[in-house]
């Protein structure tokens, strides 16, 4: 954690996108994509472990972390952000193409990226992304009118007490969860004019959101793909893994992070870094 990354913003389609980087430009690249309501600092504990001989970059999608907000969001747009960040942070300046890894919801823009621009990537590593059989609504623009404005907490301590992992699970490394929670907060002023703390994501992100077609995009991937699941994951079960593999391009590989639930970088940070 003491090995602080380079922090900067890359403007993509009018929004500033937060980036964290470790390692030297010109070495093989690795781009790390987070899940829903998360941010780039979910990788702060393992980025330095991967940076020996590599250029490692983590980013926050628009609407989350330290990135800018939009009026509409979508999987393809996030894929565009990932490609632009990879270009701007030097991941294509190496003699080999970069690898991109996406955790949970971050696997959806990664599969979109692999289907459209996979020829530019060495590999897509899709980590515990719930690749379920398609529903009738797959690919449609999602509207959720039940979303509410963000809750403002009177103190950082009050907000930290409310931090939860979703789906619910235990945590063997509380210091990792504490770091993620603290860096997921920002100070603000509430509607009553009093200072407070709020989580760093757009509460209306899914009001107008364009989903992709992940299994179709998996089949159309233009680069090698590895599917990864936490050994205890209830979100991406062994059965869903086998179903996804049956639809994936020939040669798609798979792996498990033993003794890990969905949030593999929290449960098994060393094993997950070694896998990557």
PEMOLIN-V213298 format. One record per backbone hydrogen bond with DSSP energy under -0.5 kcal/mol. CO is the residue of the C=O (numbers start at 1). NH is the residue of the N-H. E is the energy in kcal/mol with one decimal. If there is no record, write none. Layout:
BEGIN
co,nh,e
CO,NH,E
CO,NH,E
END
This chain:
BEGIN
co,nh,e
2,4,-1.9
6,21,-1.6
8,19,-2.7
10,17,-2.3
12,15,-2.0
15,12,-2.9
16,18,-0.5
16,68,-3.2
17,10,-2.3
18,60,-2.0
19,8,-1.8
20,58,-2.6
21,6,-2.9
22,56,-2.7
24,27,-1.6
26,95,-0.5
27,26,-0.5
28,55,-2.5
29,99,-2.3
30,57,-2.8
31,101,-2.9
32,59,-1.4
33,103,-2.5
35,38,-1.6
39,42,-1.9
40,43,-2.1
41,44,-1.4
43,46,-0.7
43,47,-2.7
44,48,-0.5
46,50,-1.1
47,50,-1.0
47,51,-0.6
48,51,-0.5
51,53,-0.7
51,54,-1.7
53,28,-0.6
54,56,-0.6
55,30,-2.3
56,22,-2.8
57,32,-2.9
58,20,-3.0
59,34,-0.5
59,61,-0.5
61,64,-1.9
63,202,-3.0
64,67,-2.0
68,63,-2.3
73,210,-1.9
74,78,-2.3
75,79,-2.1
76,80,-2.1
77,81,-2.1
78,82,-2.3
79,83,-2.2
80,84,-2.4
81,85,-2.6
82,86,-2.4
83,87,-2.1
84,88,-2.6
85,89,-2.2
86,91,-2.1
86,92,-0.6
87,90,-1.1
90,26,-0.6
90,93,-1.5
98,122,-3.0
98,123,-0.8
99,31,-2.5
100,125,-2.8
101,33,-2.9
102,127,-3.1
103,106,-2.5
104,107,-2.2
105,108,-1.5
105,109,-0.7
106,110,-1.3
107,111,-2.2
108,112,-2.0
109,113,-2.6
110,114,-2.7
111,115,-1.9
112,116,-1.6
113,117,-3.5
114,118,-0.9
114,222,-2.5
117,120,-2.2
118,121,-2.0
120,98,-0.5
122,224,-0.5
123,100,-2.3
124,126,-0.7
124,226,-2.5
125,102,-2.5
125,127,-0.7
126,128,-0.7
126,228,-3.0
127,104,-3.0
128,130,-0.5
129,131,-1.8
130,132,-1.7
135,138,-1.5
137,140,-2.1
140,211,-1.1
142,209,-2.1
144,147,-0.9
151,153,-0.5
153,197,-2.7
155,159,-1.8
156,160,-2.7
157,161,-1.8
158,162,-0.6
159,162,-1.3
160,163,-1.2
173,176,-1.4
173,177,-1.4
174,178,-2.6
175,179,-1.9
176,180,-2.4
177,181,-2.5
178,182,-2.7
179,183,-2.3
181,184,-1.1
182,185,-1.2
184,200,-2.9
186,198,-2.5
188,196,-2.4
190,193,-2.1
194,190,-3.1
196,188,-2.6
197,153,-3.3
198,186,-2.1
199,201,-1.7
200,65,-1.7
201,203,-0.6
202,205,-1.8
204,207,-1.8
204,208,-0.5
208,73,-2.2
209,142,-4.1
209,211,-0.8
210,75,-2.7
212,139,-0.6
213,217,-2.6
214,218,-2.5
215,219,-2.1
216,220,-1.4
218,221,-1.4
218,249,-0.6
224,124,-2.3
225,253,-2.0
226,126,-2.6
227,255,-2.0
228,128,-3.9
229,257,-2.2
230,233,-2.1
235,237,-0.5
237,241,-2.3
238,242,-2.2
239,243,-2.2
240,244,-2.6
241,245,-2.6
242,246,-1.9
243,247,-0.8
244,247,-1.0
244,248,-1.1
249,252,-1.8
253,227,-2.6
255,229,-1.8
256,258,-0.8
257,231,-2.7
257,260,-0.7
260,232,-3.4
262,264,-1.8
263,266,-1.4
263,267,-2.4
264,268,-2.5
268,272,-2.7
269,273,-2.2
270,274,-2.3
271,275,-2.3
272,276,-2.3
END
